[in-house]
């Protein structure tokens, strides 16, 4: 029997933290995070974590730049 080797490629994720200092979070997230879930679907390649007045975005540099533009 021949054993096969599996190689895992780990990608280094970039991180961007956005502070919501001029808007109430519910205006961005929506009631029960409805708007936030739409944003997450639209940017499916990114991991988006929202807590209080901050949004943390993790992913590829180019994807994060695209997120920031929109």
Secondary structure, 3 states (H helix, E strand, C coil): CCCCCCCCCCCCCEEEEEECCCCCHHHHHCHHHHHHHHHHHHCCCCEEEEECCEEEEEECHHHHHHHHHC
